[in-house]
Amino acid sequence: MFLAWSLIFGFVTLDDAARFHERGGLLLSATFDLVSLPGMRARDTGEIITWSVVALGLLAPLLWSFWQSRPRQQALGSVFLLLFACLVVFAVAVDMLHFLTGSKLVGYAEDGGEMLSIAVACCSAFILYRGLGRYADLQALDPSLPFSKRT
């Protein structure tokens, strides 16, 4: 499951650097003469379609690995799901709000929220790597146990 998450966050990083979804959105809007959704440009619609296609390809290995994992691993993987959800909120919802308002403050919130989400995901991965070594006790991190029962 962690390999699947690394593929997803790796693609997010590459997309941010190479602007894949922006280029795909422009290509789709020009090629298929896309209509714009309310409050959006046609290229925004293309960007959403581009990301949706990529997400479907990346979602399959994640769902399969999540299904095959033990409950404790699923709980740890859920941490990354929460962080990815935060990233999506800033990258999509706040981005659209930034486009609609044109506010510099909303732009700072968008970029800062994206960077913070990625930074916390990287820190979480590092903490899990350091703390869940070969001899680590996963029971200590099991969210289904009350704090008094964790070792």
N, C-alpha and C positions, 0 to 999 in steps of 0.2 A: 504494500500500500504506500509506503514511503517513497518507493521508486516512482509510482504513478504520480504522487504529489510533486516529486521533483521534476517530472516531465511537465506538469502543468505550470509550476512556478518558473521553470526554465523557459517555457514558451512565452510566458508573460514578460519575462525579462528581454528575450529576443524581440518580441513584438514591440516593446517600448523603445528598444534601440533602433530597430529597422523599420518601424511604423508599418508593419504588415497589414493590419486591419484598416489603416487609413488608405493605403494604396489599393487594397481590395475593395474598399468602399467606393473610391473614385472610379475604379475599373468597372465595378458592377453598375454604378449609377450611369456611367457613360454608355456602357454596352447595352443594358436592358432598359434604359430610360425609366428608371425607378421613380415611383411617386414618393413624395415626402410625406411622412407621417405628421400629424398635427404638432406644430411647434418645432419641427425638425427640418433639416435639409435632406435632399435625396441622397447625398453622400452619407449622411448619418444612418439612413436606412440601409445602405450598402455596407456600412461598417458593422451594423448589428447583424446582418446576414452573414458577413464574413466571419465574425467572431462566433456566431452560432454554429456554423459548419465546423470550425476548428474545435469548438467545445464538445461537439458530439463525438469527434474522433478521440479527444483526450478523456472524455467521460467514460468510455467503454472500459479501458484498463483500470480506471479508478473504481468503478462499480464492481468489476470482477474481483479485484484485489480486496475491496472492502468486504465483499460477500465471503471470501475465503479466509479472512483474518479472524483471529480470536477476539473475544469481547474487549479485552484490555487494549489490544492494538486498535480496535475500532474506536475506542474512547480517545486514544491518543490521536488517531487520524481525524477525529471530529474537531480537535483543536485547530487543525489546519483548514478544515471546512469553515469554521467560524472566521478565521483570519482571511480566507479567500472571499467569503461573503462580504466582509468589511472592504476588501479591495474592490470588489464589484460595485458596491454602493458608491464609493468615491469615483471609480473609473467610469461608471455609466450614469448614475442618477445625478451626482454632483456635477459631472461634466455637462450633462444636458442643462442643468440649472445655470451653470456658468455661461453656456451658450445663450440661453434665454435672457439672462440678466446683464451679461457683459461686465459684471462686477469683478474688480480685482480681488476683493476679499474672498469671493466665492472661488475664484481661480486659485488663490493661495490655499484655501481649504481643500480643493480638489487635489492639487499636486502634493500638498503636505499629507493629506489622508492616504493617498496612494503610497507615498514613500514610507509613512509610518506603518502601514499594513505590511508592506514587504519587509521592512526592518524587523518588526516583531516576529514575522514568520521565520526570518533568518535566525534571529536570536532563539526562538523556540526550537528550531531544528538543531542548533548548536547545543542548547541545554539538554535536549533529548539524547543527542549523540554522546555527550559527556556523561550524562547521568544514567543512561540506560545501556551501559556497557554490558559485557558478557556476564558479569556477576551482579548486576543490579536487580533489585527486588521490584518487580512490576506491581506487586500488591500495594506498595506505598503510593502508587499513582492511580489506583483503581477508583474511579469516581463513584462506583456503585456501593462502595463500602463507606460507612460513617467514619469521620476523622478518628474516633477513638479506637477503631479496629485496624487502621492502617499502621503498618510497621515502618 
